């Protein structure tokens, strides 16, 4: 049972983890959108939303509580003025997480975490974008749409040239008992004294 195990450790010691989360929250509030791993995005979401709630309160105590996490005075000023005004009527849920896929190097799942835009700005941005996009150029335009496996897929498979047979490896040329035979005491290692030599 996972009682009292509320948060992710992110494979870091406590001081390193807390410093990293503070930096991520500060970057999110400064740039309003960052790309990070899924686990980190899910961890910083409640911290960022708490800071925005402090900004909406706006009193000295809330500013000092927010300063524990966000150490940058310019970012804190932005939160207590612009961001707090933007979310004045919203009772929470100031961020969203959009999953991107996997990172090329290590396969880690990536996400974008961002602050929601102003309520009127999102609808205004969608209205002019109703025009149809031009068809893609290049290989993507030539490609046929994918469907059920059927006649088209079978025709492609039959059109391919047959593969040449693989050459036999050295282990099969040696014969039984020498290298790769799998019998105990028969090794093709140079220093071996046992075996069928």
C-alpha positions in Angstrom: 0.0 0.0 0.0 1.2 3.5 -0.9 0.0 5.3 2.2 1.8 8.7 2.8 3.7 8.4 -0.5 2.1 11.4 -2.2 4.7 12.7 -4.6 7.3 11.5 -7.2 10.9 11.4 -6.1 12.2 11.9 -9.7 15.4 10.0 -8.8 16.8 12.9 -6.9 17.7 13.8 -3.3 15.3 16.1 -1.6 17.3 19.3 -1.9 18.0 18.7 -5.6 14.4 17.8 -6.3 13.0 20.9 -4.5 15.5 23.2 -6.2 14.6 21.7 -9.6 10.9 22.1 -9.0 11.3 25.7 -7.9 13.3 26.4 -11.1 10.7 24.7 -13.3 7.8 26.6 -11.7 9.7 29.9 -12.1 10.4 29.2 -15.8 6.8 28.2 -16.4 5.5 31.4 -14.8 8.1 33.5 -16.7 7.7 32.0 -20.2 4.1 30.7 -19.7 5.0 27.5 -21.5 7.8 24.9 -21.0 8.6 21.5 -22.4 9.6 18.8 -19.8 8.9 15.2 -19.0 5.4 14.0 -18.1 6.4 13.3 -14.5 7.9 16.7 -13.9 5.0 18.4 -15.5 2.6 16.6 -13.3 4.7 17.5 -10.2 5.0 21.2 -11.0 1.3 21.7 -11.9 0.0 22.0 -8.3 2.9 24.2 -7.3 2.3 26.6 -10.1 -1.4 26.8 -9.5 -0.8 27.5 -5.8 1.5 30.4 -6.7 -1.2 31.8 -9.0 -3.7 31.5 -6.2 -1.4 33.4 -3.9 -1.2 36.1 -6.7 -4.9 36.4 -6.7 -5.0 36.9 -3.0 -2.5 39.7 -3.4 -1.7 40.5 0.3 1.7 40.6 2.0 1.4 37.1 3.5 0.5 35.6 0.1 3.5 37.4 -1.5 5.9 35.9 1.2 4.4 32.4 0.8 4.9 32.7 -3.0 8.5 33.9 -2.5 9.4 30.6 -0.9 9.0 28.9 -4.3 9.5 31.7 -6.8 12.8 33.4 -5.9 12.8 35.8 -8.9 11.2 39.2 -8.0 10.4 40.1 -11.6 8.5 36.8 -12.1 6.7 37.3 -8.8 5.7 40.8 -9.8 4.3 39.4 -13.1 2.3 36.8 -11.2 0.8 39.2 -8.7 -0.1 41.8 -11.4 -0.7 40.4 -14.9 -1.3 36.6 -14.3 -3.6 37.3 -11.2 -5.7 39.7 -13.3 -6.0 37.1 -16.1 -7.3 34.4 -13.8 -9.4 36.6 -11.5 -12.7 34.9 -12.4 -11.3 31.4 -12.7 -11.5 29.2 -9.6 -8.5 27.0 -10.3 -7.2 25.0 -13.2 -4.8 27.6 -14.6 -2.5 25.2 -16.4 -2.8 22.5 -19.0 -0.5 19.6 -19.9 -0.2 18.5 -23.6 1.6 15.2 -24.3 4.1 15.3 -27.1 5.5 11.8 -27.4 8.9 10.4 -26.6 12.3 12.1 -26.5 14.7 10.9 -29.1 17.7 10.2 -26.9 16.3 8.2 -24.0 12.6 7.6 -24.9 11.3 9.7 -21.9 7.7 10.8 -22.4 7.6 14.6 -23.0 4.9 17.1 -22.3 4.2 20.8 -22.7 2.9 22.5 -19.6 1.5 25.9 -20.2 -0.7 28.6 -18.6 -4.1 28.9 -20.1 -4.6 31.9 -22.4 -7.2 34.6 -21.6 -10.7 33.4 -22.1 -11.4 35.7 -25.1 -8.0 35.3 -26.7 -8.4 31.6 -27.5 -11.8 32.1 -29.3 -10.4 35.0 -31.2 -7.4 33.0 -32.4 -9.6 30.1 -33.7 -12.0 32.3 -35.7 -9.6 33.4 -38.5 -8.0 29.9 -38.7 -11.1 28.3 -40.3 -9.5 28.4 -43.8 -8.6 25.0 -45.3 -4.9 24.2 -45.5 -3.3 23.4 -48.9 -2.4 19.8 -49.5 1.1 18.7 -48.4 3.9 18.7 -51.0 6.5 15.9 -51.4 6.3 12.3 -50.3 3.4 12.8 -48.0 1.1 14.0 -50.8 2.0 10.9 -53.0 1.4 8.4 -50.2 -2.0 6.7 -50.3 -4.1 6.8 -47.2 -3.8 3.8 -44.9 -6.7 1.5 -44.6 -7.5 -2.1 -44.0 -5.0 -4.7 -45.1 -6.2 -5.8 -48.4 -5.4 -6.1 -52.0 -3.1 -3.0 -52.1 -0.9 -4.4 -49.3 -0.7 -7.8 -50.9 0.3 -6.4 -54.3 3.1 -4.4 -52.7 4.4 -7.6 -51.0 4.5 -9.6 -54.2 6.2 -6.8 -56.1 9.3 -6.9 -53.8 12.3 -8.9 -54.9 13.1 -12.1 -53.0 15.8 -11.8 -50.4 19.1 -13.7 -51.0 19.8 -16.5 -48.6 22.0 -15.8 -45.6 25.6 -17.1 -45.6 26.3 -19.6 -42.9 28.4 -18.4 -40.0 31.7 -19.7 -38.8 30.2 -21.7 -36.0 28.3 -24.0 -38.4 31.5 -24.6 -40.5 33.6 -25.9 -37.6 31.6 -29.0 -36.9 30.2 -30.5 -33.7 32.0 -29.9 -30.5 34.0 -26.9 -31.6 32.7 -23.4 -30.8 29.1 -22.9 -30.4 28.2 -26.5 -30.1 26.9 -25.9 -26.6 28.5 -29.0 -25.1 30.2 -28.7 -21.7 34.0 -28.5 -21.9 34.2 -27.7 -25.6 35.2 -24.1 -26.0 36.9 -22.5 -28.9 38.7 -20.1 -26.5 42.4 -19.9 -27.1 43.4 -20.7 -23.5 41.1 -23.7 -23.4 42.8 -27.1 -22.5 39.7 -29.1 -22.6 37.8 -30.0 -25.7 38.1 -32.1 -28.9 41.4 -30.6 -30.3 
